[in-house]
Amino acid sequence: MGQSLPTIAGFWYGSDLSWLEVLCIRSFLDNGHRFILYCPDQIGGVPEGVDIRPASDVLWPPPFALSGNTRLRVAVFSDIFRLRMLQKTDFLWADLDAYCVRSFDFQSAYVFAPAGNGTFPNGVLRLPSASPTLARMLDFVTAQNPTQPWRGPRLQRKNRTRIQNGERWGIEALPWGCSGPKALSYFLRKTGEEQHALPPDTLYPLAREELWKLHRPGIRPQQIERDGVHSVHVYGHQKKWLATQQAGLPVPGSYLDRLCQRHSIDPGRSPIARLDWMAP
């Protein structure tokens, strides 16, 4: 069975892995998946059984400076990296805050799902290498002076004027999400490939206003891991809350705490570090 499951792959840059990344990786391994982790440098805390590969196998160095690990630029590069990986391999991308509840035994070459608000996150993603959406996203994120095609004519005119005045910018200059969920949602709908979407509960069972369920003691796993749920996304802003409000550890008795127990992980050995971007 394990050989028929897709290979899961992700990317990591910067700090050693915390218990949350270890938990998510271990969840895929424990569900029978092979896991490849692309890294530009050596990092600590990687679970046994992970296939560590140089980021240069896909894309490194970045097309722009990462500016001391600023969160936006690292996120944008990660968005570009996963697109290149999908273009070059048949691996399935997973962010390191995506917890695997059940094996990803999907039959389709497409693996993505909408969130509760109707947008398409790119935290768990597979597209065929010949996907029109993949091609258009790569064109957009690598373009000189990119303008969001989902925006109105006012921005198009403004940016044409900026170009005429000699301004130059890349995808890293655009607001948060433009290289990821916003672009993915737009191009999936534009190409008609949104028809391949899995049900929302499959990958994103918790709406933003329900993320408290990750932390409240007494929430039973089956309240989150409903029928059809294959993955639970934790999201980066929840890491910030854990780092700043819980000393980087899961709330005792919470869903995340129970998951650590499920996979025999001691979060105290690798708490979530409080990084610069987490400052109030």
C-alpha positions as CSV (number, residue, x, y, z in Angstrom):
1,M,0.0,0.0,0.0
2,G,2.8,2.4,0.9
3,Q,4.3,2.3,-2.5
4,S,1.1,3.5,-4.1
5,L,0.9,6.6,-1.9
6,P,2.2,9.9,-3.3
7,T,5.6,11.2,-2.1
8,I,5.0,14.3,0.1
9,A,7.6,17.1,-0.1
10,G,8.1,20.4,1.6
11,F,10.7,23.2,2.0
12,W,12.3,24.7,5.1
13,Y,14.5,27.7,5.5
14,G,16.0,29.3,8.6
15,S,15.6,27.9,12.1
16,D,15.7,24.3,13.3
17,L,12.4,22.5,13.2
18,S,10.0,22.9,16.2
19,W,7.7,20.2,17.6
20,L,4.9,21.5,15.2
21,E,6.9,20.8,12.0
22,V,8.1,17.5,13.4
23,L,4.6,16.5,14.3
24,C,3.3,17.3,10.8
25,I,6.2,15.4,9.1
26,R,5.8,12.5,11.4
27,S,2.0,12.4,10.6
28,F,2.8,11.7,7.0
29,L,5.5,9.2,7.7
30,D,3.2,7.3,10.2
31,N,0.5,7.2,7.5
32,G,2.7,5.4,5.1
33,H,4.1,8.3,3.0
34,R,7.6,9.0,1.9
35,F,8.6,12.6,2.9
36,I,11.2,14.7,1.2
37,L,12.4,17.9,2.8
38,Y,14.2,20.4,0.7
39,C,16.6,22.7,2.6
40,P,19.3,25.2,1.4
41,D,21.3,24.6,4.6
42,Q,21.7,22.0,7.3
43,I,18.9,22.2,10.0
44,G,18.3,20.4,13.2
45,G,15.4,18.4,14.5
46,V,14.5,16.6,11.3
47,P,12.7,13.3,12.1
48,E,14.2,10.0,11.3
49,G,13.1,8.6,7.9
50,V,12.9,12.0,6.1
51,D,14.8,12.2,2.8
52,I,16.7,15.5,3.1
53,R,17.6,17.1,-0.3
54,P,19.3,20.3,-1.3
55,A,16.9,23.1,-2.3
56,S,19.1,23.6,-5.4
57,D,17.6,20.4,-6.8
58,V,14.5,22.5,-7.4
59,L,15.3,26.2,-7.0
60,W,18.2,27.9,-5.1
61,P,19.4,30.6,-4.8
62,P,16.2,32.7,-4.6
63,P,15.5,35.2,-7.4
64,F,15.5,38.0,-4.7
65,A,17.1,38.6,-1.4
66,L,15.3,37.0,1.6
67,S,16.4,40.0,3.7
68,G,17.2,38.4,7.0
69,N,14.4,35.8,7.0
70,T,11.6,38.4,6.7
71,R,8.4,36.4,6.7
72,L,6.8,37.8,3.5
73,R,9.8,37.2,1.3
74,V,10.4,33.7,2.7
75,A,6.7,32.9,2.1
76,V,6.8,34.3,-1.5
77,F,9.9,32.2,-2.3
78,S,8.2,29.2,-0.8
79,D,5.2,29.8,-3.1
80,I,7.6,29.9,-6.1
81,F,9.5,26.9,-4.9
82,R,6.4,24.7,-4.7
83,L,5.4,25.7,-8.2
84,R,8.8,24.7,-9.6
85,M,8.7,21.5,-7.7
86,L,5.3,20.6,-9.1
87,Q,6.6,21.4,-12.6
88,K,9.7,19.1,-12.2
89,T,8.3,16.2,-10.1
90,D,5.1,14.3,-9.4
91,F,5.5,15.0,-5.6
92,L,2.6,16.3,-3.5
93,W,3.4,19.6,-1.7
94,A,2.6,20.0,2.0
95,D,3.4,22.9,4.2
96,L,5.0,21.9,7.5
97,D,1.9,23.0,9.4
98,A,-0.3,20.5,7.6
99,Y,-1.2,17.6,9.8
100,C,-2.0,14.3,8.0
101,V,-5.0,12.6,9.5
102,R,-5.5,9.9,6.9
103,S,-3.3,8.7,4.0
104,F,-3.5,10.8,0.9
105,D,-4.9,8.0,-1.2
106,F,-6.4,10.4,-3.8
107,Q,-6.8,9.0,-7.3
108,S,-6.6,12.3,-9.1
109,A,-3.4,14.0,-10.2
110,Y,-5.0,17.2,-8.8
111,V,-5.0,17.6,-5.0
112,F,-6.3,20.9,-3.6
113,A,-9.4,22.1,-1.8
114,P,-11.1,25.3,-1.0
115,A,-11.1,26.8,2.5
116,G,-14.3,27.8,4.2
117,N,-14.2,31.3,2.7
118,G,-14.1,29.9,-0.9
119,T,-10.5,30.7,-1.6
120,F,-8.0,28.0,-2.6
121,P,-5.1,27.8,-0.2
122,N,-1.8,26.3,-1.5
123,G,-0.7,24.7,1.7
124,V,-1.5,21.2,0.3
125,L,-1.2,21.1,-3.4
126,R,-0.6,18.9,-6.4
127,L,-1.1,19.9,-10.0
128,P,-0.1,18.0,-13.1
129,S,3.1,19.3,-14.7
130,A,1.0,20.2,-17.8
131,S,-1.6,22.1,-15.8
132,P,-2.6,25.4,-17.4
133,T,-3.0,26.8,-13.9
134,L,0.5,25.8,-13.0
135,A,1.9,27.4,-16.2
136,R,0.0,30.7,-15.7
137,M,1.0,30.9,-12.1
138,L,4.7,30.4,-13.0
139,D,4.4,33.1,-15.6
140,F,2.9,35.5,-13.1
141,V,5.3,34.9,-10.2
142,T,8.4,35.2,-12.4
143,A,7.2,38.2,-14.5
144,Q,8.9,41.5,-14.3
145,N,6.6,44.2,-12.9
146,P,3.7,41.8,-12.2
147,T,0.2,43.2,-11.7
148,Q,-2.5,41.1,-10.1
149,P,-4.9,40.1,-12.9
150,W,-7.7,39.8,-10.4
151,R,-7.5,43.5,-9.6
152,G,-9.5,46.2,-11.5
153,P,-8.4,48.6,-14.3
154,R,-7.4,51.3,-11.9
155,L,-4.4,49.3,-10.7
156,Q,-3.5,48.3,-14.2
157,R,-3.4,51.9,-15.3
158,K,-1.4,52.9,-12.2
159,N,1.2,50.2,-12.8
160,R,1.5,51.1,-16.5
161,T,2.4,54.6,-15.4
162,R,4.9,53.3,-12.9
163,I,6.6,51.3,-15.6
164,Q,6.7,54.3,-17.9
165,N,8.3,56.3,-15.1
166,G,11.1,53.7,-14.8
167,E,9.9,51.7,-11.8
168,R,10.7,48.0,-11.6
169,W,9.5,45.4,-9.1
170,G,9.0,41.7,-8.7
171,I,6.5,39.4,-7.1
172,E,8.1,39.9,-3.7
173,A,6.9,43.5,-3.7
174,L,3.2,42.5,-3.9
175,P,0.9,42.1,-0.9
176,W,0.7,38.9,1.2
177,G,-1.0,36.0,-0.7
178,C,-0.5,37.3,-4.2
179,S,2.0,34.6,-5.1
180,G,-0.1,31.9,-3.3
181,P,-3.8,31.6,-2.5
182,K,-5.0,34.7,-4.4
183,A,-3.2,33.7,-7.6
184,L,-4.1,30.0,-7.3
185,S,-7.8,30.9,-6.8
186,Y,-7.8,33.2,-9.7
187,F,-6.1,30.9,-12.2
188,L,-8.0,27.8,-11.2
189,R,-11.2,29.6,-11.9
190,K,-9.9,31.2,-15.1
191,T,-8.8,27.8,-16.5
192,G,-11.7,25.8,-15.3
193,E,-9.5,23.5,-13.3
194,E,-11.4,24.4,-10.1
195,Q,-13.6,21.5,-11.1
196,H,-11.0,19.1,-9.7
197,A,-11.3,20.5,-6.2
198,L,-11.8,18.2,-3.3
199,P,-14.5,19.0,-0.7
200,P,-13.4,21.8,1.7
201,D,-13.4,19.4,4.7
202,T,-10.8,17.2,3.0
203,L,-7.8,19.5,3.7
204,Y,-9.2,22.5,5.6
205,P,-11.8,21.3,8.1
206,L,-11.4,24.3,10.4
207,A,-12.5,27.8,9.3
208,R,-10.5,30.7,10.6
209,E,-13.0,31.4,13.3
210,E,-12.8,27.8,14.5
211,L,-9.0,27.6,15.0
212,W,-9.5,28.0,18.7
213,K,-10.4,24.3,18.6
214,L,-6.7,23.5,18.2
215,H,-6.0,24.9,21.6
216,R,-9.0,24.5,23.9
217,P,-8.6,21.6,26.4
218,G,-11.3,19.0,26.1
219,I,-11.9,19.2,22.3
220,R,-12.0,15.6,21.2
221,P,-10.0,14.7,18.1
222,Q,-13.2,13.3,16.3
223,Q,-14.7,16.8,16.5
224,I,-12.1,17.9,14.1
225,E,-11.1,14.7,12.3
226,R,-14.5,14.1,10.8
227,D,-15.3,11.6,8.0
228,G,-13.5,12.7,4.9
229,V,-10.9,14.8,6.6
230,H,-7.4,13.9,5.4
231,S,-5.5,16.9,6.8
232,V,-5.8,19.6,9.4
233,H,-4.1,22.9,8.7
234,V,-2.6,24.8,11.6
235,Y,-1.6,28.0,9.9
236,G,1.4,30.3,10.7
237,H,-0.5,32.8,12.8
238,Q,-1.3,30.0,15.2
239,K,2.4,29.4,15.6
240,K,2.7,33.1,16.6
241,W,0.0,32.6,19.3
242,L,1.7,29.5,20.6
243,A,5.1,31.2,20.7
244,T,4.0,34.4,22.3
245,Q,1.2,33.2,24.6
246,Q,2.2,29.6,25.5
247,A,6.0,29.6,25.6
248,G,6.0,27.8,22.3
249,L,4.2,24.7,23.6
250,P,0.8,23.2,22.9
251,V,-1.9,23.9,25.5
252,P,-2.1,20.9,27.9
253,G,-5.0,18.7,27.0
254,S,-5.6,20.4,23.7
255,Y,-6.0,18.8,20.3
256,L,-2.4,19.7,19.4
257,D,-1.2,18.2,22.7
258,R,-3.1,15.0,22.0
259,L,-1.5,14.8,18.5
260,C,1.9,15.0,20.1
261,Q,1.0,12.2,22.4
262,R,-0.4,10.2,19.4
263,H,3.0,10.4,17.6
264,S,5.2,10.1,20.8
265,I,6.5,13.7,20.4
266,D,7.8,15.7,23.4
267,P,7.1,19.3,22.5
268,G,9.3,20.5,25.4
269,R,12.4,19.3,23.5
270,S,11.8,21.7,20.6
271,P,9.4,24.6,21.5
272,I,8.3,27.0,18.8
273,A,10.8,29.9,18.9
274,R,9.7,33.4,19.1
275,L,10.9,35.0,15.9
276,D,11.1,38.6,14.9
277,W,8.0,38.5,12.7
278,M,6.0,37.4,15.8
279,A,6.5,40.7,17.6
280,P,3.3,42.6,18.4
